[in-house]
Amino acid sequence: TNTGSILASVNPYKPIPGLYSVDAIDLYRQHRLGELPPHIFATANECYCCLWKRHDSQCVLISGESGAGKTESTKLLLKFLSAMSQTSLGAPPSEKSTRVEEAILES
């Protein structure tokens, strides 16, 4: 669930097919925060829009207990931002993953 730009999520401790797919990225990149169900990609899209369209500095705080999914949430946020940056550079949708993206996600 979310309240404004604050997203409260839980770690399902199992994969949910399609939840973080390329199709989900494409869906959330086309909508503003609150237009679709709460999702980490909606929060990431809001950050991206504020950063590039309004030139506002952004900070994302990810917190929780051990095992809550903080590291995975960070990876998903970076995955979305990387896909958005590839699109803004004019890369075709099939080339959303680059060596730079892989290096960032592995770090």
N, C-alpha and C positions, 0 to 999 in steps of 0.2 A: 504494500500500500504506500501511498505517498501523501504528504501534506506540502503543497507548493513544490519547491524543488528538493524537499527532503524525502528520500526514499528509505523505507524500512523493509528489509527483505530477510529471508531465512535461507539457510543452506539446506537443500532437499536431501543431501547426502547420496544422491543418485542422479544420473543423467536424465534429462527430460528432452526427448527428441524435438529438434526444431526451435527450442527456446532461445538459443544463441546462434542461430544459423545466419548465413549470408542473407537469406530472405528476410529474417528478422531485422538485420541491419538496414536493408533497403526499405522496409516498412517504417521503421522509426525515424529514418533520416528524412522522410517526407512529411512528418507531422510534428507539431509543436507539443511541448510538455502539457499533459492533461487531455490531449485529443484521443489517445489510445490508453489501454490499461497500463498501470505502473510497470516500469521495466528499467533496468540499468541503462539500456540504450537510450531511453527517453531522457534520462538525466545527463548522459554523455552528449546527446544532441543539443540539449539546452546549453551546456558548457561551450560546445563548439560554436553554436550560433552567437552566444554572448562574446566569445573571444574574437571571432572574425568579423561579425557583422556590426557589433556595437563597440568593438575594441575595448571591452572590459576585461580586466584580469580575472582569472578563474582559479579556484581552489576546490578540490574535492576531498572531503574528509570521509574515510572509510574506517569504521571502528566496529568492534565486537569482541566477543569472547574467543578463546582458542577454539579453532575448528568451525568458526562461524562462516568462513568463506571469504575473508578479507583479501587474501592473495588472489583467489579466483575472480573476485569482483574487480580487482585492479587490472588483471589481465583482460577481462571483458571490456572494461572501460577503454583501455589502450587499444584493443582490437577495433572497437568502434571508431575511435579518433583516428587511427591509422587508415581505416577504410575511407573515412571522410576526407582525409588529407589527400589520398590517392585520387579521389573523385575530383577534388578541387584542382589537382594538377592536370586533369584531363585524361587520366589513365582509364582504359576500358574496364567495365565491371569485372571481366574475367581475370584482371591483373590486380586484384585488391591486396594481394600479399606480396611483399617485397623483402629483400634481405634486411632492410632497415627495420621493417615491422617485426620480422622474426627475431632480430637482435634485441629489440626493445622488449618484446614479450618474454624472451628467454632470460633477460636480466631480472 
